[in-house]
Every structure is written in C-alpha cells, then in structure tokens.
Amino acid sequence: MIDALPTDFLFPPSRISTRVDASLGSASHVGTRLHELGILSSDAESTVLVVGDLGAVEVFDRVEASLTACGARVEWHRIEPSESIKVQATADRIVEWAIERGVDRGTPILAVGGGIVCDLVGHVAGTLLRGIPLALVPTTLLSMVDAAFGGKTGVNVPLSGGRLGRNLVGGFHPARVVVADVSTLATLPDRDLRAGLAECVKHGWVDGEEHLSWLEARADELTADGAIRKIALRDLVRRSIVVKAGIVTRDPLERGERRFLNLGHTFAHAIEARPGNRWRHGEAVAIGLVAAAAASEAAGCAESGVLERTRALLGRLGLPVVLGDAPPATELRELMALDKKRSGRALRLVLPIRPGVIEVLESPAEEVVAAGWAAVGATA
Ligand SMILES: NC(=O)c1ccc[n+]([C@@H]2O[C@H](COP(=O)([O-])OP(=O)(O)OC[C@H]3O[C@@H](n4cnc5c(N)ncnc54)[C@H](O)[C@@H]3O)[C@@H](O)[C@H]2O)c1
C-alpha cells in the first residue's frame, strides 16, 4: 500500500505539481530536486532564499551544500518559531529581506523547519510578486505528514483580549518540491514528535480500518527508542503523505472530502485561541479528536466504541486527551466562533462515524458541542 507514494501530485486550481521526495537522506538532495524541475538553472548563478527554523539548525549545512552543489547562491534568514510570531508582521519582514536580496518571480524560496515556518514562508511565497516558487524541507513530524502538503499557507491574527485567530489570513500556494527526510527528526524533542502523531491518528480515522489498525499495532514502536522507531516513522510518514496527497489532489479547495482533514480541528483551534495557550498544535488536535468523537457519540452519529478507541490510541502514543486546567466550556464555545470552517455564523463540526467514514455536521445542537467539551474536562 505504501509503495503507492506519489513522486508528483497535482494541485489542480494552480496547475502546480508538487514533487515529493520522502526517502531517507533526501534533505541532502533538495538542490537536485529543484534542478530537475528547472527551478535552479545550471547556466546562470541563481539565488535561493532560505528561511530556516533555528530548531532545525542541524539540517542547515546539508541543505546549503545541496544547493551550492547545484550552483546556487544561498541567502539565509533564521527564525525562532512560535505561534505568536506566525503573524503578518513577520511575513512582512521576510518580504523586506527578500526584496533587499533582489528577489524576482523566478527566485525560489525554501523553508527548512516545522509547520510554523512552512506556513509563514508559504504565505510569503504565495503573495510576494504574486507568487514565487516554493520548496519545503519539513523537519518536524507534523510538518512532514501534514503542513507541507496541500498548498494551505497562512498566518495567525492577534485579536483583542490576548486571543489568537488561527491561520485566518492566508491562501493556497503549493510547494513545487517537498523533501520529507525522517533522518531530520533525530533532534526533534519527544514532545514535538508525539504532537505530530496526532495528525497521523487523524489520517488513520479518515483513511479507514486498515490504517487505524496499523497505527494501533505500531503504537509501541512509534514511541520506542532508536532504530525501531525510525523505521516505524518512515512507514508512518509515507502512509500519511499518501492519504493527504490523495485527498488534496481530489479536492484541493476543501469543498468536499478535504473537510474531513479538519477532524478535531474546530475544537483544537478554540483551545489554541485561548490567551496563554500552552498546548502544541498537535496536542490540541489530540484533545480535539477526543472532543469530536464524544460529540459524534452525543449526536448519535458514531458507531459504538469510537470515543474509547480514539482515547486509547492517543493515550498509548503519549498524547493528552483532556484539558488539564478545567476551563469553562462557555469560553471555549465562544472561541469556536473564530474558526474559519464555520459557515456564516453557524458552526460546522467534522465528526468520526467509524474508521474511513467521516461526516460534516452543520449547525450542531448545543448539547452536542457541550458533550465534546465535557469529554475533555471543560467545566459546564
Ligand atoms: N498548512 C497546513 O496545511 C497545516 C497543517 C497542519 C498544521 N499546520 C501548522 O503547523 C504548525 C505546527 O507545526 P509543528 O508542529 O511543526 O510546530 P513548530 O513549527 O512550532 O515546530 C515545533 C518545534 O520544533 C522545532 N524544530 C523544528 N524542526 C526541528 C528539528 N529537526 N529538531 C529539533 N527541533 C526542531 C521548532 O523550532 C519548534 O520549536 C501550526 O502553526 C499549524 O497551524 C499547517
């Protein structure tokens, strides 16, 4: 099944095709991938703009060497990522830096880092000069299996009262090249690695029984130390890429099945919008998956056992399944209104029915939403 990993997949509206290299060591070949597509030319010295996530500093030399080997001049801009700097002001600084380095419409910009840097640089690439070629070297599990694929870019919007509107400004600008090299995860802190597993669990639910059972069977290997984990992660990344690439190719603009990939996210984004939020995105997604499963059971949609199965797998993967500080459900319910997946003023929930069957529930009853929040420890 995982042999079906695409090497190129098309994003129909933009006609941009993404070349994927998910082989071990591929971070050292990003220059070659750009060269193959004619984005780097061997005739003239080309400039490549690289925005690097300081967490992924160990990967910088490999990327630089691969670009210079293809005759490129490399300009670096380094970033210490956080959700609070994933905002338009940071994008503006990157734009200014790029303009000062003589960017033109053919100049590629490359992000090396986690989902925050990939989203920020994607947003810049999609808007600067009305679009320049984008390449991504995701270096967190979450960005390898999710953020780097599918063309969504974006920044957060700081709102009154310390709230953060998640990804409210952005567009669709797919990368020309994505290099997902599991060996770059060697330095990733365990907490960030586990956070990425939440999006993989989401993919399991969306894809179906075989995928979800595979995750359950491999949960111990995915949390083990050493070589066993590396092999399991390589297989996991390939499985998740197949799921995401398939869905975004069929439904690039999220009018149908791509909405299923928002499973858990309406709850997660409310958690992340809270002032002083302490959860990683993937951790908020894990809690959101539990809340969505509970809401699905409360709505009478889910087959029996969906909530228990979701909780059990996330727990085994070392992910949070409750909010520790018992926030009021009313506050969280209000924050859900900031979610961009709502339709007009009505809320839209994405609910698991059984593995491989997901439904979008428009304007859910308040008891259904409340059941979701209660299941993750919010107070009534
Ligand atoms: N565009 C999309 O479709 C999409 C999909 C899912 C998530 N996202 C976005 O992705 C973001 C979350 O991404 P994330 O989980 O990668 O978090 P992140 O970008 O915050 O990275 C997590 C941490 O890991 C560090 N890091 C990165 N690579 C490292 C490495 N190899 N070794 C050591 N440390 C490393 C970073 O510096 C950071 O401290 C959110 O902003 C979310 O909205 C976007």
The ligand as an ORCA input file, in Angstrom:
! r2SCAN-3c Opt
* xyz 0 1
  N      -0.686     24.376      6.182
  C      -1.239     23.284      6.650
  O      -1.932     22.552      5.927
  C      -1.026     22.912      8.093
  C      -1.429     21.646      8.540
  C      -1.168     21.309      9.865
  C      -0.532     22.209     10.712
  N      -0.160     23.428     10.235
  C       0.513     24.392     11.118
  O       1.730     23.808     11.578
  C       2.086     24.446     12.812
  C       2.598     23.403     13.781
  O       3.746     22.819     13.223
  P       4.776     21.979     14.112
  O       4.068     21.013     14.949
  O       5.815     21.520     13.174
  O       5.331     23.046     15.122
  P       6.518     24.130     15.053
  O       6.692     24.654     13.701
  O       6.227     25.067     16.170
  O       7.805     23.275     15.442
  C       7.887     22.708     16.733
  C       9.236     22.963     17.373
  O      10.198     22.108     16.779
  C      11.383     22.849     16.453
  N      12.031     22.100     15.385
  C      11.723     22.061     14.072
  N      12.457     21.113     13.454
  C      13.267     20.583     14.384
  C      14.252     19.552     14.364
  N      14.502     18.835     13.270
  N      14.908     19.290     15.513
  C      14.640     19.952     16.658
  N      13.689     20.903     16.742
  C      13.008     21.209     15.612
  C      10.876     24.212     16.149
  O      11.889     25.174     16.299
  C       9.769     24.372     17.198
  O      10.343     24.769     18.410
  C       0.862     25.168     13.304
  O       1.065     26.549     13.174
  C      -0.239     24.691     12.383
  O      -1.233     25.664     12.181
  C      -0.386     23.784      8.955
*
